[in-house]
Amino acid sequence: MNNNLKKRRRSRVRAKVFGTKNRPRASVFRSTRFINVQLIDDQQGETLLDVYSKQLTGKKQETKIEIASRVGKEVAQQAKKRGIEAIVFDRGSYRYHGRVKAVADAMRDDGLNF
């Protein structure tokens, strides 16, 4: 993929998405093997929560989509413990399908609103 197209898509998404303390931005980073989700308060410029798929231990034969779903559930559980009920979803430069969609669906299923 052309990096210029990726940068343009990311800036287009970020122009519309802004997180606050009550409604943080859920930023998704996807590599070829792992997926990372951060809840970010853009007003203060701090990360409230970070879940990385490498931290989660599980079955060896899980697919990437199953791992992404587990990351989404973990984000939702930790967010609820911290009193966060609503988020703004930032898909970054990735299309909303596959692992990115699995993360979002898992967070919605566990009760986060966005």
N, C-alpha and C positions, 0 to 999 in steps of 0.2 A: 504494500500500500504506500502511496506517495505521502511523505511526511507533511507536506504543505496542506493536502486535503484533510489530514488528521488534525492538524493545528487549527484549520479553519472551522472544522466541525466542533472541536472542543471549545473554541472561543464563542461560537454561536450558542452552544448550550450554556456556557458559563455566564453569558450576558443576561440570561433569563432566570438563573438560579442563584439564590442567596440564602444563606443559613443564619439563624439567630439562636439564642440560648434556648428558647422555648420550642423552636422548630429548626433543628440543625440540618445541614446539608449532608446527605449520605453520598460520599464520593466513592466510586467503584474503580479499582485498578485491576486489570486482568492481564496476566502474563500467559505464556504457553502452558505452564504447569500449575500455577497458583492463582488465587483471587484474594483481593484485599478490599475491605470496606472500612471507611472512616466516617465518623460523625463529626462534623466540623461546625464550630460557631464562627462565622465570618466576621461578626461585629467585633469580637475580642481577638480573633485570629488564633484560636486554639483548637486542638483536637480533643473532643470530649470522650471518644471511644474509638478503639481500633481492633478489628478482628481480622486475622490473617489465616488462611486455610492451612498453612504449614503448622500452625499451633495446634490445630484440632487433630486429635488422634482418632482413628476409626479403622474401618475395614480396609484391607489392602486392595480389594477389587472394586472399589467405588469408582463410578464414572466422574468426570469433571462436573457434570450437571448436578449429580448427587452431592458432591462436595460443596458446590456453590449454594445449594439449598441449605445445607448444614450451616454454612457461614451466615446466610440470611436469617436463619432461626436464632443463631447465637447472638447476632446483632440485636434482634428484636428483644430477646430475653434480657440482655445486658442494658438495653435502653430503657426497658420497663423498670428495671431495678433502680435506675437513676431518675425515674420520673418523666421520661421522654415518651410522649404518646404520638407525636406527629413529626414527620420529617419532610424534607424536600429531596427528591431523588436526582442525583447527578450521574448520568451514565458516561460522562466524559466524551471521548472520541469514539466510543463503541456503539454499535447498533443495538437496539433494544430487542435482542433475541438470544437464544442459547443460554449461556451462563449468566449474563447480565439480567435477563428476564427471570431466570430461576432464583437469583438473589432477591429481586424485587417481589416476586410472588411469595417467597418464603417469609419475607418481612411482613407483607400484607396478611398472610395467613396467621401469623403470630400476633397480630393486633396493632401494628404500626399503621398510621394513616398518612397517606400521601397521594 
